[in-house]
Amino acid sequence: MSTRVGLRSLVVGSVVVLTLLMGVAPTMAQATTVRDRFTVPFVLDDINPCTGEPVVIAGELHITERVTIDAQGGLHFTYSLVPDNVRGVGASGAVYKAVGGERAHFNLTAGGSLNDTYTNTFNLISQGDGDNFVEHVTFHVTITPDGVVTVVVDNFRAECRG
């Protein structure tokens, strides 16, 4: 679903901008960490790919972020998103529960190597006898200090389960 991919792009983009604004972080005697937790309302008009039915999904998302600048000047960012009481109602009146979550880990060493891992699991579970939509995404990239991409993992799996 494009909204989840867009949220991931926003988070990764924010980390990249933060990194660029900071420039090369000076070496510090100890690590510095900033944590933030917050809850945001969530509403999404979507289509259940198993049935083709329009579904309005709403609830709250609990988001946790942590940014650490280590003693060597490396930047480490983690992010998690957990849906809370996220429910959907289809055009037919079918009721769904949305469960899953996403996590991201971004690491940029003072030496310039980078790795980024993102996982997302999204399940739209019918509260009746309809099909359930199950999706899982895993993305990982590792880049050396000289810009060579050494690892790329991009797995996407989606299926309908009755």
C-alpha positions as CSV (number, residue, x, y, z in Angstrom):
1,M,0.0,0.0,0.0
2,S,1.5,3.3,-1.0
3,T,0.8,5.1,2.3
4,R,3.1,2.7,4.2
5,V,5.8,3.1,1.6
6,G,5.3,6.9,1.7
7,L,5.7,6.9,5.5
8,R,8.9,4.9,5.3
9,S,10.3,7.3,2.7
10,L,9.4,10.2,5.0
11,V,11.3,8.6,7.9
12,V,14.4,7.7,5.9
13,G,14.3,11.1,4.2
14,S,14.2,12.8,7.6
15,V,17.2,10.8,8.7
16,V,19.2,11.7,5.6
17,V,18.3,15.4,6.0
18,L,19.3,15.3,9.6
19,T,22.6,13.7,8.6
20,L,23.3,16.3,6.0
21,L,22.4,19.1,8.3
22,M,24.8,17.7,11.0
23,G,27.6,17.3,8.6
24,V,30.3,15.1,9.8
25,A,29.6,14.6,13.5
26,P,32.6,15.3,15.7
27,T,34.1,12.5,17.8
28,M,32.5,12.6,21.2
29,A,33.6,11.1,24.5
30,Q,30.3,9.2,24.8
31,A,27.2,8.4,22.8
32,T,24.2,10.8,22.7
33,T,20.7,9.4,22.3
34,V,17.4,11.1,21.8
35,R,14.2,9.1,22.1
36,D,10.6,10.0,21.2
37,R,7.3,8.2,21.5
38,F,4.1,9.5,20.2
39,T,0.6,8.4,19.0
40,V,-1.0,9.7,15.8
41,P,-4.5,9.1,14.4
42,F,-4.6,7.0,11.2
43,V,-7.2,7.0,8.5
44,L,-6.8,5.3,5.1
45,D,-9.2,4.7,2.2
46,D,-8.0,1.6,0.5
47,I,-9.0,-1.4,-1.5
48,N,-8.9,-4.9,-0.1
49,P,-6.9,-6.7,-2.8
50,C,-8.5,-10.0,-2.0
51,T,-12.1,-8.8,-2.7
52,G,-11.7,-5.6,-4.6
53,E,-13.9,-4.0,-2.0
54,P,-13.2,-0.3,-0.9
55,V,-12.3,-0.3,2.8
56,V,-12.0,2.7,5.2
57,I,-9.3,1.8,7.8
58,A,-8.9,3.9,11.0
59,G,-7.3,3.8,14.4
60,E,-4.1,5.0,16.0
61,L,-0.4,4.4,15.4
62,H,2.1,4.2,18.2
63,I,5.5,5.4,16.9
64,T,8.8,5.1,18.7
65,E,12.0,6.7,17.3
66,R,15.6,6.7,18.6
67,V,18.5,8.6,17.2
68,T,22.0,8.0,18.6
69,I,25.3,9.6,17.7
70,D,28.0,7.3,18.9
71,A,31.3,8.2,20.4
72,Q,33.0,7.9,17.0
73,G,30.4,10.2,15.3
74,G,28.3,7.5,13.7
75,L,24.5,8.0,13.3
76,H,22.1,5.3,14.3
77,F,18.3,5.6,13.9
78,T,15.6,3.1,14.8
79,Y,11.9,3.5,14.2
80,S,8.9,1.3,15.0
81,L,5.2,1.7,14.3
82,V,2.5,-0.4,16.0
83,P,-1.2,-0.1,15.1
84,D,-3.6,0.2,18.0
85,N,-7.3,-0.5,17.6
86,V,-7.0,-0.2,13.8
87,R,-10.2,-1.4,12.2
88,G,-11.7,-1.3,8.7
89,V,-15.2,-1.3,7.3
90,G,-15.8,-2.3,3.7
91,A,-18.4,-0.9,1.4
92,S,-20.4,-4.1,1.9
93,G,-20.3,-3.7,5.7
94,A,-17.6,-6.3,6.2
95,V,-15.5,-5.6,9.2
96,Y,-11.7,-6.0,9.3
97,K,-9.0,-5.7,12.0
98,A,-5.6,-4.4,10.8
99,V,-2.6,-5.8,12.6
100,G,1.1,-5.8,12.1
101,G,3.7,-3.1,12.3
102,E,6.9,-1.8,10.8
103,R,10.5,-1.3,11.9
104,A,13.4,0.5,10.4
105,H,17.1,0.5,11.4
106,F,19.5,3.0,9.8
107,N,23.2,3.1,10.6
108,L,25.8,5.5,9.2
109,T,29.2,5.0,10.6
110,A,31.7,7.8,11.1
111,G,33.8,6.0,8.4
112,G,30.9,6.4,5.9
113,S,29.5,2.9,5.6
114,L,25.7,2.7,5.6
115,N,23.2,0.0,6.2
116,D,19.4,0.3,6.3
117,T,16.9,-2.3,7.1
118,Y,13.1,-1.9,6.9
119,T,10.4,-4.5,7.6
120,N,6.6,-4.2,7.4
121,T,3.9,-6.7,8.2
122,F,0.3,-5.7,7.4
123,N,-2.6,-8.0,7.8
124,L,-6.2,-7.1,7.1
125,I,-8.1,-9.8,8.9
126,S,-11.8,-10.3,8.1
127,Q,-14.0,-10.5,11.2
128,G,-16.3,-12.8,9.3
129,D,-15.8,-15.5,6.7
130,G,-14.1,-13.3,4.0
131,D,-10.6,-13.6,2.8
132,N,-7.7,-12.1,4.8
133,F,-5.0,-10.0,3.2
134,V,-1.5,-10.7,4.4
135,E,1.5,-8.6,3.3
136,H,5.2,-8.7,4.4
137,V,8.0,-6.4,3.1
138,T,11.7,-6.7,3.9
139,F,14.2,-4.2,2.5
140,H,17.9,-4.0,3.3
141,V,20.9,-2.2,1.7
142,T,24.5,-2.0,2.7
143,I,26.8,0.6,1.1
144,T,30.6,0.9,1.7
145,P,32.3,4.2,2.4
146,D,33.3,4.5,-1.2
147,G,29.7,4.2,-2.4
148,V,29.7,0.6,-3.5
149,V,26.4,-1.2,-2.8
150,T,27.4,-4.6,-1.5
151,V,24.0,-6.0,-0.3
152,V,20.5,-5.4,-1.5
153,V,17.5,-7.4,-0.2
154,D,14.1,-6.5,-1.5
155,N,11.4,-9.0,-0.6
156,F,7.7,-8.5,-1.0
157,R,5.1,-11.1,-0.3
158,A,1.3,-10.6,-0.4
159,E,-1.4,-13.2,-0.4
160,C,-5.1,-13.8,0.3
161,R,-5.9,-16.4,2.9
162,G,-9.4,-17.7,3.4
